[in-house]
């Protein structure tokens, strides 16, 4: 009789726990996607800043030559 009750008890306890954990995982996936989008925007902005800084440094280097 106990052999039949153990799987039933595991299913009754484990089912709701797994459901809760799966919902938490979905929220985490959504947050991860939003974070990736923001990091991509930051990376693109940093590329622009790097180009501008390189141009500015070159400008200063040419000013000292004159």
C-alpha positions in Angstrom: 0.0 0.0 0.0 2.9 2.4 0.8 4.4 1.8 -2.6 1.3 3.3 -4.2 1.1 6.3 -1.9 4.6 7.5 -2.4 4.3 8.4 -6.1 0.9 10.0 -5.4 2.4 12.1 -2.6 5.4 13.1 -4.8 3.0 14.2 -7.6 0.8 16.2 -5.2 3.7 18.0 -3.7 6.0 18.2 -6.7 3.5 19.3 -9.2 2.6 22.7 -7.7 6.3 23.3 -6.8 7.3 22.7 -10.4 4.5 24.9 -11.7 5.6 27.8 -9.4 9.3 27.4 -10.5 8.3 27.4 -14.2 6.4 30.7 -13.7 9.5 32.2 -12.0 11.6 31.1 -14.9 9.4 32.8 -17.4 9.7 36.1 -15.6 13.4 35.7 -15.5 13.5 35.0 -19.3 11.6 38.2 -19.9 13.9 40.2 -17.7 16.9 38.7 -19.5 15.5 39.7 -22.8 15.0 43.3 -21.7 18.5 43.4 -20.2 20.1 42.2 -23.5 18.2 44.9 -25.4 19.5 47.6 -23.0 23.1 46.3 -23.2 22.9 46.3 -27.0 21.9 49.9 -26.9 24.7 50.8 -24.5 27.2 48.9 -26.7 26.0 50.9 -29.8 26.3 54.2 -27.8 29.8 53.2 -26.7 30.9 52.7 -30.3 29.7 56.2 -31.2 31.6 57.7 -28.2 34.8 55.7 -29.1 34.7 57.0 -32.7 34.2 60.6 -31.5 37.0 60.2 -29.0 39.4 58.8 -31.6 38.6 61.8 -33.9 39.2 64.2 -31.1 42.5 62.6 -30.1 43.6 62.7 -33.8 42.6 66.4 -33.9 44.8 67.1 -30.9 47.7 65.1 -32.4 47.6 67.1 -35.6 47.3 70.4 -33.7 50.6 69.7 -31.9 52.3 69.0 -35.3 51.5 72.4 -36.6 
